[in-house]
Amino acid sequence: MSYGYFGPRGTFTQAALASYLESNGVAAELERSVPFSTVPAVLDAVMSGEVDFGVVPIENSVEGGVSATLDALNAREDLFIRAEVLVPITFVLAARPGTPLESIDAVGSHSHAWAQVRGWMSTNTPAAQYVPTLSTAAAAEALASDDDVPYQAAVCARMAAETFGLEVLAEGIGDNASAVTRFVVVSGPGKLPASTGADKTTLMLFQHDDHAGGLLALLEQFAARGINMTRLESRPTGVAMGSYCFSIDFEGHLEDARVAETLKSLHRVAAKVRFFGSYPRADRRPATVVPTATDEAFVESQTWFEMLRVDS
Ligand SMILES: O=C(O)C(=O)C[C@]1(C(=O)O)C=C[C@@H](O)C=C1
C-alpha cells in the first residue's frame, strides 16, 4: 500500500500518518510515503491511483473544520474516509540559529496554526506580521533554505524545526494547551471498514431550496433515530449567495439499523446525500445508543409491522 500526506516532511499531517502506520504495524511505510504541498493535491493523487491512501486534516478542536479539506472532498467524486487519527497539537516558534526573539517582525505559518497561537504572539512578539504559508512545515522549510523569505520565524511542530535545522526559540506557544487536530485517511472506492460499535459516519447534505425549517427537516432524521452528531458545519455550495450544504459527522456505522434508516430518510428529504464512509473512531468510544434505537429495536418493530399485514 502507498500513502500520500499533506506535507512537506514535518507537518502535523505527517505525524498523523506516522501514528496511523504505527498502530497498524507498518511503521516502516512512512519512509516510502509521498508528501504533497496542498490538500487538493493529496486527494487528486488518491483519485488518480498515484497513492492508495491520502492523509489530510479535517477538524481542529480550537479552530473547527478545515474548510480546504471539506471543500476539496466535496469537489471530488468517489473518495471515502477509511480511518481517523487524533494528534495533540504543540507548536514551537522556530528560527535560523542565533536569531534573537526581539528581531522578529514577521512570522510564517499555516492559517490554522496562526489562529491557535495568536494570543502568545501578541504578548511575546506584538509587532510581528503574519505571513501565510501552505503548511507549518512549508514555513520552516522555506525559512531554512531560502534567503528571501519575508519572515524570520515559523510557527510549526518541533519535528519540522528539527527536520530543517532551525532553532526552537519558544515551545508550547499554543493558546490552548489541549488542542487536538483530527486527520482522516482517505481512499477510492473499496470495502467499507467493518462495524466496531465505536464508529463514525461522515455525510454532506444538500437542500432542495432555502426554506423555513429546511435544516431542521434534515436534523430531525437523526434525532428521531437516536443518533448523536459529533460535528456539523455549513459550507457554501458556490452556486449562489446564501446557498449552503451541511457537512456532518455522527456516531454509528452504515451497518447499524438506525443509521441505515436515517440515510434512507435523508435520501427522501434532501436534494442530495453524499456518503463519505463509516470508519472506526480514533478514541474507540462506543456509540451512545438509547434502548429505542438499537438494532434489536428496529428488527422488533419491523417484525411487528409485518405481523400487522398478516393479522389484520
Ligand atoms: O500545517 C500543518 O502542519 C498541517 O498538518 C495542517 C494543520 C491544519 O490544517 O489544521 C494541522 C494541524 C494544525 O492545527 C495546523 C495546521
The ligand as an ORCA input file, in Angstrom:
! r2SCAN-3c Opt
* xyz 0 1
  O       0.461     22.600      8.530
  C       0.450     21.515      9.094
  O       1.387     21.077      9.760
  C      -0.756     20.675      8.980
  O      -0.655     19.463      9.096
  C      -2.084     21.365      8.796
  C      -2.787     21.810     10.062
  C      -4.290     22.180      9.785
  O      -4.704     22.287      8.641
  O      -5.020     22.360     10.752
  C      -2.810     20.732     11.032
  C      -2.715     20.916     12.351
  C      -2.504     22.239     12.964
  O      -3.723     22.570     13.599
  C      -2.163     23.278     11.948
  C      -2.168     23.026     10.622
*
